[in-house]
Amino acid sequence: MTDRCFVDANIFLRFILNDIPDQSSRCRDLLKQIEGGSEDVVTSDSAVSETVFTLDGRRIAMPRPEIARAVLGILKLDGVRLDSKALYPAAFGRFVTVN
């Protein structure tokens, strides 16, 4: 296992959107390492917020349930460290149901 690196919104976005093949592939590989337990990373509420804001914006306009499913799928990984991680299931529940 290596030292923990910080994962920002760009990593989340490239993985979720799969829009830039080389970068998306590297992000997918990183998340597979995290899922497999060979990598631990740290992220922040700001990175999660920026990810959601971008996906929910006019340019991309991903449906909110898909955003919640994608972001929570990443955050649930044991190797993703986020101090407020336990708050996100309820927060995304409201995000999906309340405008």
Secondary structure, DSSP 8 states (H G I E B T S, - for coil): ----EE--HHHHHHHHH--SHHHHHHHHHHHHHHHHTS--EE--HHHHHHHHHHHHSTTT---HHHHHHHHHHHHTSTTEE-TTGGGHHHHHHHHHH--
